[in-house]
Amino acid sequence: MGNFHVTESGKTLVTLIPGDGIGPEVVDSTVRIIEATGAPIEWEERHAGERVFLEGLPSGVRQDTIDSIRKTRVVLKGPLGTPVGYGEKSANVTLRKLFETYGNIRPAREYPGVKTPYSGRGIDLVVVRENVEDLYAGIEYMLTPGVAQGLKLISRKGTEKIVRLAFELARAEGRESVVAMSKANIMKMTEGMLQREFVEAAKEYPDLETWHVIVDNAAHQLVKLPEQYSVLVTTNMNGDILSDLSSALIGGLGFAPSANIGNDVFIAEAVHGSAPKYAGKNVINPTAMILSGVMMLRHLGMFEEAALMENAVIATLEEGKAMTRDVVGDEKQAGTIGYTDEIIKNLGKKPQDWKIREYKPIKLPQLPAAPDYVKATTRQVCGVDIFIESDSDKISIGQSLEKIAEGREVFLKMVDSRGTMVYPPNDVLTDNVDAWRARFMLRDDAGELSDAQLIDLLQAVAQVHGWSHVEKLQRFDGEDGFTKAQGED
Ligand code: NAP
């Protein structure tokens, strides 16, 4: 990265998006503190989110906002709401994807003065969440009026980038271990990709201790013994859930900062949303946004100002003189503004029982920008899955498909219902719906199913059943590029 936009007055230009609901209040606190540190920053205010949806722009992101980010490459962003009934996609997700901010970094560290059931155990971890792939790509279809499908797309390049980012972050922050969390035991191809790339990349980081945890156990371990973890890396959906869980361990969303990081653009934002019920009431905790601002300063190489700001926040929490409602309740709260004033007063103070880490710039993984075309030496199309719609019973469906295969180069290997084989007849107690998958394999296992044969088969199936989509079954270098159904041999 580097090469930020420097203004005529010698300051670094940052795109400022105040956001919706409580956004303007938490962003205002953050800007006031950053300015009080003397950090040489100039703001370019732009808008996205609710007000832009209401203007009729379905993306929720204005062109002048996109142009500003292209220029500055650094954003301080308040939460954006997605009003029900407007816009199909969240403006947050749009921003992350538009600028390929592929890594979402979410630290969770125990803070003094913030009582939780874990106080005193020294939680200090960072969740590194893949930010642009997985089910979050939002590629969804209704296969039938009653059956929905979401595509979980995971790429080798995407996983390599995220695991390497986690290793580099660990080194930059002087951390000693990196743990991968995945569901590779069940989703061997998609989640398994993260595990494989993690093991591969780990060979280049022998200074770090590395291990893999199945994600459900990771959730259990995070609640039971969170202090065992330092850096955790995972896919988008797992990371979304487990980073919120991690925030809860250290005092809740009011204390959960984050950074979206890519090769070109950096977006600092709190993990929380726009909490509209608290908007304009001067009661919300701005710490998450303030600490996101600290992450931004480090990204800009302003390490001294970042340390000044972090120390002042922690000193304020340690003293406990001016706290927010979520920590001390309605009666004793100082309000968002009072708490911010206190932090500004405390700039220059060092907390008594807290040491900030020695941060170094993160060396972002430098993978070639060119598309990642992974080549196989051999490739064979050995069959096809045809997804059909039918309200007939499984035996009749199976028999009708077997009849279609007669005299063709393929045979019906099986029919499944939501991943469980129901034909050839077996004794599974599957609760069936109207979406089925028919798997046809070549009779000659070493042969090649041509597109013409596949289309001919599809047309024959279409004479009898509705169909919604087709997946080629391929083998790459002799390895099946598809999984078996439950119960399929
Ligand atoms: P939310 O805004 O995060 O608020 C949920 C609850 O978390 C609040 O009611 C409050 O809990 C607590 N909370 C959130 N921020 C806090 C803070 N700074 N200090 C103290 N407590 C805080 O989630 P939501 O209500 O589900 O979503 C509202 C809108 O935000 C939606 O339109 C959603 O799409 C959007 N959203 C945006 C982002 C983003 O911009 N990155 C992220 C998530 C959601 P109590 O009620 O217990 O006090």
Boltz pocket constraint, residues with backbone or C-beta under 6 A from the ligand:
constraints:
  - pocket:
      binder: B
      contacts: [[A, 78], [A, 79], [A, 80], [A, 81], [A, 82], [A, 83], [A, 92], [A, 253], [A, 254], [A, 269], [A, 270], [A, 271], [A, 272], [A, 273], [A, 274], [A, 275], [A, 276], [A, 283], [A, 284], [A, 285], [A, 286], [A, 288], [A, 326]]
      max_distance: 6.0
